[in-house]
Amino acid sequence: MMMIIEFTFLILTLTKMIGLVLVINAILGIIGIEYTFIKCASILNVDEKRDSQNEAFRRLDLAYWRRIYLYPGAMTLMLPRIILGISSIFTIFIGVM
């Protein structure tokens, strides 16, 4: 009986930890997107004077740069992909040496 109670407690603890990790991942993803939008503010603003002088360099994709489109990917996939990419680069670097 005691073994079942300990196992149930372990499962509940793991579930809470996984939930906490997912919430932290979502919060850090949103912070990352907001930081990126702040840093790219000059690029994301439409400046007709600038765009009329350099027609070939006009940003045609500004309609797609909306926070609402980027939040789902940031909350679920951004940080694991960054961690996986950095660890892959590190592994390749170690393998080359």
C-alpha positions as CSV (number, residue, x, y, z in Angstrom):
1,M,0.0,0.0,0.0
2,M,2.8,2.4,0.9
3,M,4.5,1.6,-2.5
4,I,1.3,2.7,-4.4
5,I,1.2,6.0,-2.4
6,E,4.8,6.8,-3.1
7,F,4.4,6.0,-6.8
8,T,1.3,8.2,-7.0
9,F,3.3,11.0,-5.3
10,L,6.2,10.5,-7.7
11,I,3.8,10.7,-10.7
12,L,2.1,13.9,-9.4
13,T,5.5,15.5,-8.7
14,L,6.8,14.7,-12.2
15,T,3.5,16.0,-13.7
16,K,3.9,19.3,-11.8
17,M,7.6,19.6,-12.8
18,I,6.7,19.0,-16.5
19,G,3.9,21.6,-16.2
20,L,6.3,24.1,-14.7
21,V,8.9,23.5,-17.4
22,L,6.2,24.1,-20.1
23,V,5.1,27.3,-18.4
24,I,8.6,28.6,-18.1
25,N,9.2,27.7,-21.8
26,A,6.1,29.6,-22.8
27,I,7.1,32.7,-20.8
28,L,10.7,32.7,-22.1
29,G,9.4,32.2,-25.7
30,I,7.1,35.2,-25.4
31,I,9.9,37.3,-23.8
32,G,12.1,36.3,-26.7
33,I,9.6,37.4,-29.3
34,E,8.9,40.7,-27.6
35,Y,12.7,41.3,-27.4
36,T,13.0,40.6,-31.1
37,F,10.2,42.9,-32.0
38,I,11.8,45.7,-29.9
39,K,15.2,45.2,-31.6
40,C,13.6,45.1,-35.1
41,A,11.3,48.1,-34.6
42,S,13.1,50.2,-37.2
43,I,12.9,47.4,-39.8
44,L,9.2,46.7,-39.2
45,N,8.1,50.3,-39.6
46,V,6.9,51.2,-43.0
47,D,8.8,54.3,-44.2
48,E,7.4,55.4,-47.6
49,K,10.3,57.9,-48.1
50,R,12.9,55.2,-47.7
51,D,10.9,52.6,-49.7
52,S,10.3,54.9,-52.6
53,Q,14.0,55.5,-53.0
54,N,14.9,51.8,-52.8
55,E,12.0,50.0,-54.4
56,A,13.9,46.8,-54.8
57,F,14.5,46.6,-51.0
58,R,10.9,47.3,-50.0
59,R,9.6,44.9,-47.3
60,L,6.6,43.1,-48.8
61,D,6.3,40.6,-45.9
62,L,5.4,43.1,-43.1
63,A,1.8,42.0,-43.1
64,Y,3.0,38.6,-41.8
65,W,5.1,40.0,-38.9
66,R,2.3,40.0,-36.3
67,R,2.8,38.9,-32.7
68,I,-0.4,36.8,-32.9
69,Y,1.1,34.6,-35.6
70,L,4.5,34.2,-33.8
71,Y,3.3,33.4,-30.3
72,P,2.3,29.8,-30.8
73,G,5.6,28.8,-32.2
74,A,7.5,30.8,-29.5
75,M,5.6,29.2,-26.7
76,T,6.1,25.7,-27.9
77,L,9.0,25.3,-30.2
78,M,11.5,28.2,-30.0
79,L,13.5,27.3,-26.9
80,P,13.8,23.6,-27.6
81,R,15.0,24.3,-31.1
82,I,17.6,26.8,-29.9
83,I,18.9,24.4,-27.3
84,L,19.0,21.6,-29.8
85,G,20.8,23.8,-32.3
86,I,23.4,25.0,-29.9
87,S,24.0,21.4,-28.6
88,S,24.4,20.2,-32.2
89,I,26.9,22.9,-33.0
90,F,28.8,22.0,-29.8
91,T,28.8,18.3,-30.7
92,I,30.0,18.9,-34.2
93,F,32.8,21.2,-32.8
94,I,33.9,18.5,-30.3
95,G,33.8,15.8,-33.0
96,V,36.0,17.9,-35.3
97,M,38.6,18.4,-32.7
